[in-house]
């Protein structure tokens, strides 16, 4: 079977991706993120979702009543889908990260979020560039939050990843199943990078189909983010949050921001 680039799924298969990604409780995740901010929490926050896809987190943020939401993604198909399935109040911008859209120049954010494993599409150099851009555009008490792979699950080839296999249903009634990753993967000799195979099988009223995609992913660590943050300014740091498995299963949530703020607000002092 021919492996197609994962970017094709995000363009020609945007609707399939939106359906298979519904396994998350976006409202609960957004609520958890907002609670990370130091009190008192304003009702006029600005939230930025990176690698937004259909912008489900940004839509949930607006629905929560906490303020404005912005989204950035490289896929025009995802932007079109977000306009029909999400909240039309989301300000959606097309840009291939780590490059940021010029329309956001001068805008400062309370929360910037890179959801499930999306930062892994960036090399170390690209991740550093993105973080260096994000930290200065945070408000004084703002946070950059990245949802990364759990290293313990990676050590086991993600076999124990609860969301490795997910079922979904398409609008035409077709049943589908995604396996991410499908089979084992090997780490590159050059670093913590691997090519994962993603398999999507659908069974519809007229035909069945199976497609496989190649997803090259970089596995970033808390230690790396701590180093990048310290390079931006001495008062910036990064910390992995404990006890987030319930709301962000299979992930490690890393918060980046001003050390004096998160040490107090996250009770990590």
Secondary structure, 3 states (H helix, E strand, C coil): CCEEEHHHHHHCCHHHHHHHHHHCCHHHHHHHHHHCCCCCCCCCEEEEEECCCCCHHHHHHHHHCCEEEEEEECCHHHHHHHHHHCCCCCEEEECCCCCCCHHHCCCCEEEEEECCCHHHHCCHHHHHHHHHHHHHCEEEEEEEEEEEECHHHHHCCCCCCCCCEEEEECCCCCEEEEEECCCCCCECCCCCEEEEEEEEEEECCCCEEEEEEEEEEECCCHHHHHHHHHHHCCCEEEEECCCCCCCCCCEEEEEEEEHHHHHHHCCCC
